[in-house]
Amino acid sequence: MRITFLGHAGFVVETAGALVVMDPWLSPQGAFDSAWMQLPRNHHLAPRVRELLETPGRERFLYISHEHKDHFDPAFLATLARRDFTVLVPKFKRSELQDFFAKYGCQRVIACEDSREVPIPGGYLKLFVSEQGTNRDSSVLVRGDGQCFLNLNDCKLHDRLARIIAEEGSIDVFSAQFSGAIWHPTCYEYPRETYSAIARKKRDSKFEAVARALESVRPRGYIASAGPAAFLDPTLFSLNFEDVNIFPRAPDLFAFLARRLPDAPTRYLEPMPGDVLDAGTLEYVSQVPERVTTENFQDYLHAYAKDLAHVFRERRHNLMREEVDEILGRLRVELQRKLDLLDVHGRVGMPLYVELTEAPKRLLRVDFKLRRVDEVPELRDTVRYTMKVSAGDIVRVLDRKLNWEDFLLSFRLRLSRNPDVYEPVLHGFLGVEVEDLREFCDGIRATESQKERTVVEAGGKRFSLQRFCPHQGADLSEGWVEEGRYVVCPRHRWQFDLHRGGACRTNSATLCAEPLADKPERSNPGDGVPTQLPR
């Protein structure tokens, strides 16, 4: 088995009888309205990937893990002339990927349910699908030529990894995201010290998740992928050089792993786009000459930004007053449509203010309790959530050139909240498409309906608590305890304080934890409920 790294989360896996192209993100315009660019640049690999997918002679597969445009690149896919390969996509409730490929004209589309196995000569492919709330993702396993590659990419399957390995056996090469991809705290208006503290905690939490995944998987080799993007827009360029943020590079991760897992047998790999790895020997069959290192990183980014400066000159907006007025009216209608479908609106404890930077005296105030959107001249609530955005950026959402989540990931907005508490319903209101809001609300209720409980020992005491995380339903029996009191969710690393009834440290969620008597109770061996979380 040979593995070619395409950059970011992209791979080509070749076995004797099959070829699998995974998440090729190769377009020179990047992703999320060109806010994210590939790091290192990989656009030169597009002809080679086209050739591989278009050349007959063995089974060829294109795998797309999820809808985020740093994984799903329609512009590149449109350049493929011969489409007699098979497409593998996860079967989500939201059918965007299936709908796209139904019109694409390839030989076959397989929409895979969770754990669906697809045979290939001498082995198989298997998809693992995760869909909770607004998060839809998948991972893929390839077994062939006596080797196995598990590509977790962005998929938060950490609470399932132990079971997957128990079923699938040993893994030769493992890959998983190690760098953050969310708009908190990147887009929030914090003092620098607060921003750095939040970012450091999130970065370390992500690193810890990778470390625990490596402890579960125990691969011979780990490829650092789905790392940071390059932010080349002049308004975002400083993100590349912050002392601490949620976009660390692979050397930072490897330094952490050396301390955290000093005796791990795993070899850590940071390939460049175009490098080819032999999965059996873990040696490079070939390596490209250009290497991005800590020493040349700044010069590389400045040269990269200079080469693509035209992209950002072309997207500058000069809007007339009448255009801004029209966009504000359309945004008000869009927000009201979303609010009308949000039947869990009563759970949001603060209003949302939306300000167009071109019209600072005409704010939109979303009142979740009264379910209405009004125009007001100024902020009038101390407890509030605010979003500031330019009309030229938000109109791309209203014109359906971007979806809401892609817009949020463009980082071209500023957010603040008082108090600084995560509101999951408000967060979903912003990021979910109008047509998906009913399903979003149903998902919240489905998660809350899971009342199964488990027992954890922490600090010498035993507690009964809800087994499934109230955020997105992760199985907390695969979590762990920190500082003798905090149960940590394995999926998003939320911390629940057992000394405060299982309350989350950062929001109002709770596990409804209760202390138990010192004498252990015998559990029913047939109920399938763990009696203790890993410590």
Stockholm file with secondary structure:
# STOCKHOLM 1.0

chainA/1-535         MRITFLGHAGFVVETAGALVVMDPWLSPQGAFDSAWMQLPRNHHLAPRVRELLETPGRERFLYISHEHKDHFDPAFLATLARRDFTVLVPKFKRSELQDFFAKYGCQRVIACEDSREVPIPGGYLKLFVSEQGTNRDSSVLVRGDGQCFLNLNDCKLHDRLARIIAEEGSIDVFSAQFSGAIWHPTCYEYPRETYSAIARKKRDSKFEAVARALESVRPRGYIASAGPAAFLDPTLFSLNFEDVNIFPRAPDLFAFLARRLPDAPTRYLEPMPGDVLDAGTLEYVSQVPERVTTENFQDYLHAYAKDLAHVFRERRHNLMREEVDEILGRLRVELQRKLDLLDVHGRVGMPLYVELTEAPKRLLRVDFKLRRVDEVPELRDTVRYTMKVSAGDIVRVLDRKLNWEDFLLSFRLRLSRNPDVYEPVLHGFLGVEVEDLREFCDGIRATESQKERTVVEAGGKRFSLQRFCPHQGADLSEGWVEEGRYVVCPRHRWQFDLHRGGACRTNSATLCAEPLADKPERSNPGDGVPTQLPR
#=GR chainA/1-535 SS CEEEEEETTEEEEECSSEEEEECCCCCTTCBTTTTBBCSSCCGGGHHHHHHHHHCCSSEEEEECCCSCTTTCCHHHHTTCCCCCSEEEEECCSSCHHHHHHHHHTCSEEEEECTTEEEEETTEEEEEEEEEETTEEEEEEEEEETTEEEEEEETCCCTTTHHHHHHHHCCCSEEEEECSCCSSTTTTBCCCHHHHHHHHHHHHHHHHHHHHHHHHHHCCSEEEEESCCCBCCSTTTGGGGGCSSCSCCCHHHHHHHHHHHCTTCCCEEECCCTTCEEETTTCCEEECCSCCCCTTTHHHHHHHHHHHTHHHHHHTCCCCCHHHHHHHHHHHHHHHHHHHHHCTTGGGCCSCEEEEETTCTTCEEEEETTTTEEEEESSCCCSSEEEEEECHHHHHHHHTTSSCHHHHHHTTCSEEEEESCCCCHHHHHHHHSCGGGHHHHHHHHHHHHTCCCEEEEEETTEEEEEESBCTTTCCBGGGCEEETTTEEECTTTCCEEEGGGTTEESSSSCBCCCEECCSSCCCCCTTSCCCSSCCC
#=GC SS_cons         CEEEEEETTEEEEECSSEEEEECCCCCTTCBTTTTBBCSSCCGGGHHHHHHHHHCCSSEEEEECCCSCTTTCCHHHHTTCCCCCSEEEEECCSSCHHHHHHHHHTCSEEEEECTTEEEEETTEEEEEEEEEETTEEEEEEEEEETTEEEEEEETCCCTTTHHHHHHHHCCCSEEEEECSCCSSTTTTBCCCHHHHHHHHHHHHHHHHHHHHHHHHHHCCSEEEEESCCCBCCSTTTGGGGGCSSCSCCCHHHHHHHHHHHCTTCCCEEECCCTTCEEETTTCCEEECCSCCCCTTTHHHHHHHHHHHTHHHHHHTCCCCCHHHHHHHHHHHHHHHHHHHHHCTTGGGCCSCEEEEETTCTTCEEEEETTTTEEEEESSCCCSSEEEEEECHHHHHHHHTTSSCHHHHHHTTCSEEEEESCCCCHHHHHHHHSCGGGHHHHHHHHHHHHTCCCEEEEEETTEEEEEESBCTTTCCBGGGCEEETTTEEECTTTCCEEEGGGTTEESSSSCBCCCEECCSSCCCCCTTSCCCSSCCC
//
